[in-house]
């Protein structure tokens, strides 16, 4: 009864673990949740007020499929301000969240016979959306030695005549790794030499630490700008995950085709959310600074706490609000009659035994790891770390 297409797709592990944790909490179980990839801060007041004003003004009807002109102009201003990138309204498509932007791009750009290079660890939805477009994900493995970043040599070796694009997420979900400008320049040279496209997921650009200077690969010159599709959203930066506003920037012909895909699927993004997004992009940015300062404190406690647990090692993330500790040294250990044989069984053990929800690394293409989000309160982080340490100490 089901199509072959849908049989290839598995549920998102991040959403699945979050749903299970919430179901347990609804039963009255005290679960510490490190699964959700969303800030625990409220949406800024000036953003909410803009949405309320839009409702009161009756801005509740259909809009243009690809976003209202005022929002596109706000995106133009944002790209120029933050990255020195110039673009025009015809090069922008506003969609129902960042995930929708990637989906529209994949449906427009990829087809059967194409290959799309995706560095691992990767965001869980990249390979399935490439597969849904009929293309083949080609995975490049990385590890802690390179801070989970691919080299120009790795990229060059992975490219074949079938390669259409490479996906870069910097800062990364799930690892928090980020590419220096010089590293992006080296990758850009390969991309231009091989005439492929680069999809630059920049949704965590505002959350970087230790003085890291973030750069967009699209800012490195007009040639690479023409080969780049920028994906971004207001979701993380302004704690607006539920408002569902993302955007794509790139070649106008491709953007116009993405608009046609959106015409026949969702139509326009929510009218009220578009007005809120304008306020977020054009309004005061101190809300972002406040979140960043708090994330920096939480990052320190999270990394130091995990590294204090015997059998767990964790790199310091350069950005985003995730840690991706290596837990493979615990594989082979037992609890009762069961053996920890991978990231899934380890996460099941933590949830069932310690009431701590983390996301298994196998969904990100790295089974030796788990992902924890520190977009939660310091008290929650400290409680969860204590439970993890106690649970690991019980393994034999």
N, C-alpha and C positions, 0 to 999 in steps of 0.2 A: 504493500500500500504506500509506503514512504518512497520518496525519490532517492536515487543513488546519491545525489548531491548531499542531502541532509544526513545520510548514513555515515558520511565521512567526518562529520562534525561532532565533537564532544562538548559537554557543558563547560563553561568557564570555571576553572578550579578556584579562582579567587571569589567569584560570586557564590559558588557552592559552599565553600568553607564558611563564608560570612553568613549565609542563610542558615546553615546548621548551627552555628554559634548563637544566632538570634533565636532560633527555635528552642534551644536549650535554655537561654535566658528567659524566654517566655514561660517556660515551665518552672521558673524560680531557681534555676541552677546558676550559680555565680561563675560565669565564664569570662575570662580575660581575652578580649578580641584584638589580635594584631593582624587581622586579615584585610580589612577594608582599606582601599587606596583613596581615602578622602579626608581632608582636614576636618578636625573636630571643632573648628571655630565656626561661629555663625556667619552667614553672609553679611557683609558690611551694611550698616544702616542706610547709607546714601544709595546703595544699590536696591535695597528693598523699597525705599521710598520712591525711586524711579519707577519700579514696577507698579506700586500702588497708584501713582499718578497716571500711569498708562491705562490702568483699569478704569479709573474715574473719568478719564478723558474718552473712554470708549474705544481705545486702541485694541480691540479684541476680535478683529476680522482677519481674513486672509491677507498675507503680504506677498510681495514678489517671492518666487520660489527660493532664490539664492540669497535672500536677505535684503533688508531695507537700505537705501542709499546712505542714511546717517550712520548705520553700523559699519558699512563698508568703509566709510570715510574714517571712522574711529580706528578701524584695523589698519588702514593706510598710515594714519598718524602714529599708531603704536609701533609699526614696523620701522618707520623712519626714525622714531625716537629711540628705540631700544637696540636696533641692529644696523641702522644706516641703510636700510633696504627700501628702495622705492618700488611702488607698484601702482596699478590702476584698478578701478572698480571691476573691470572685465576680467581681471586676474584673480578675483576673490569669489569663493563660494562659502556661504554660511550654512551650516548643517545642524542636525539635531545631536550635538555633542561631537567630541573628537573622534570617537569610534566610528560614527557615521561618516565623517570626512574620509577616514581611511577606507571604509567600505565602498563609498562612491568612487574613490580614486582607483581602487583595485578593479571594480567592475568596468571602469572606463578604459584603463590603461593595459590590463592584462587579459590574456586569453590562452586557450589550449596551445601548448608548445612553448610558452614563455617560461623562463626561470626567474625567480626573485630571490636575491641573496639576503638572508636574515642572520645577523650575528646572534649567537646564543651565549648567555641567557637572553631571552627575548620576552617582550610583553606577550601574554598568552594568546591574544587575539590575532596577532600578525599572521602566523601560518594558516589558521583556519580561513581567514578572509582571502588570502591569496589562493588557497585551495578552492574556495567557493567561486572564484573567478575563472577556474579551470587551469590556472598556472601551477607551477611546481615550486614549493619553497626549497631553497638550497641553504642549508645551515652551515655557518662557520663557527666552530667551537672556540671558546675563549676560557680563560681561568684567572685565578688571582695574580699569577705572575705578570700578566699584562693589564691588571686592573680591569679585566673583562672587556678589553677593547681590541678590535681587530687591527692588524697592521696593513700597510699598503701591499705587502707581499702576499698576505693571505687573500686579500680582495682580488688581486690580479690573478692568482691561481684559481680562484673560484669562478671567474668570469668565463663564459663560453659564448659561442655565437647565439645561443638561445637567451642569454641574460638580458632582461629588460630593465631591471632596477636593483638598487641595494637600499635597505632600510637602515637608517641610523636614528637611535633614540638617545639624545644627550641633553641633560642628565637622563640616566637610564632607569626605567622600570623593568627589572626588579633590583638591579645592583646598586644604583646610585652613582655609577661611574660616569665620567664626563670627559669629552675630548678637548684637549688643548687646541688653540688656534693652529699651531704648527702641525699637529696631528691631522686636523681637518684639511689643511693645505696639501699634505701628502696624499690623503685619500682622494681629494678633489683632482689631483693630477692623474690618478689612475682612472677615475670616472670619466674625465674629459678625453683621455687617450683612447678609452674603449667605447666612448659615445653611448654610455648607459645613463639612466636617470638615477637620482638619489631622492628618497623620501625622508625628509628631515622632521622627525617628531620632536617638537620643541615645547611640549606641554609643561615641563618642569623647569623651564629656563630661569625663572625667578628665584628658585630655591637652590642656591649654591653656597658653599661654605669655605672657610679658611682663605678668603680672598681670591677664590677661583674666578678667573675672568672668562665668563661664558661668551661664546661666539656662535653665530649661525653660519653654516657652510655656505648659505646663499649670499653672505656678505663679502665673500672672498674674491669677487670679481664678476663682470657681466657674463662671462662664458659659463661659469658654474651656476650662476643665478638662473640661466636659461635651462639648465638641466635639473633644477631642484624644484621639488614640491614641498612647501612648508605646511606642516599640520600643527595646529595649536587650538586652544580653547580657553574659556574663562573658568573652567571647572575647578582646577586645582589652585590657580593663582589667587582667586577671589572666593574660594570656598563656595562654589556654585555648582557642585556636581549634579544636583537635581534639576537645575534650570535648563540643562541640555543645549548649550550653545558651543559649537566648535566651528573652526573655519579652515579652509585650504587655500593656499596661494600658489599660483604657478602659471604655466603656459595657458593663454586665453582660449585656445582651441580645446584643450583638454578640460579646462574649467567649464566651458560652455557645454561640453558633452556630459560632464558630471551633473550639470544643472538639469539636463534632460533626464538623466537617471533619477534625480531627486523629484522632478516633475511627476514621474510615474510611480513614485513610491510614497514618500512622506509629504510631498509639497513643502510649504515653507516651515522654517523653525517657528516655535511659539512666538507670537507677536509680542507678548508682554516680556518674555525673556530677552528678546532683542533689545528692547528699551533698557532693560536692566544691564545688559552687557555694555551698552554705550556708556552708562554711568560708571561701570567698573573700569573700563578702559580709559575714559576721559576724566574721571573724578580723582579725588585724593588717593595717593598710593601708600599712605602710612599703614593701612591695614595689612599690606603685604609685608612691610618691614616688621611689624609686630609678630606675625606668624613666623617669619624667618628666624627672628631672635629666639623664639620659643622652640622651634625645631632644632636649632643649634644646641640648645641645652639638652633636649631629649636625645638627640643623636649621641652626644657624649655619654650619657648614662646608659643608653642601649648598647653601644659598642663595648664600653668598658665592662658592663655587666655580662654580656655574652662571652667575651674573651676570658672572663674569670671562671667560666664553667669548664671543667676538664672535658676534653673531647670536642669542644666547639671553638672554631676560630673565625674571626669576623674582620673584614677589611673596613677601613674608614670610608664611607661614601663621600663623594665630592658634591653630590647634589640629591635632589628629590627628597622623599621622606621615608625611604626604605633601607633596611639592612638585609644582606644576603649571606648569612653565615654558612660556613662549611661544616656540616654535621656528619660527614661520611666516616669519621673516626669512631662514631657510635654504632655503625652498622655491624651486625654480627652479635651485638649484645642482646640480652634477653630480659623480658619481664614475664615472670611465670613461665608458661609453656610457649610463649610467642617470641619470635625473633625480630629485631629491627633489621629489615632487609632493604630499606630504601627510604626516600623522603616521604612517601605516602604513609608507610607504616609508622614512621616516626611522628608525623603530624597526628595520626590517629591515636597514638599512645599519649601524646601531650593533651589532646582534647579529652580523651576518655579518662585518663589517669590524673592529669594535673589541671584540667579545666582551663587550658590555654589553647587558643585558636591561632595557628600560623598556617601559611600556605606552602604545600609541597613544591619542591623545586622542579620535579619532573614536568609539571605543566609549563615551566619556563624553559624547558630544554636542558636542565641541569639537575640531575637526580641527586647529586651529592650535597645539595643545599636546601634551605628553606627561606622563605621571605617573611619578614616581619615589618609591619608599618609602625612608625613612631608618630603617626598623626593621631595621637591619643594622649590623654593626660599623663603627667609625670607620675601621679599616684598609681595609675593603671600599669605603666611601664615597670615601676618598681615592684608591684605585686606580681606581675607576670614573670619578671626575671627571677624572683625568689622561687616561684612555682616551677619554672623550668629547671633551675639548679637542683631543686629537691627531687624532681622527677628523674633527672639524669643520674643523680647519685644512687637511685634505686635500681638502675639497670645493672645486670651482672654479666 
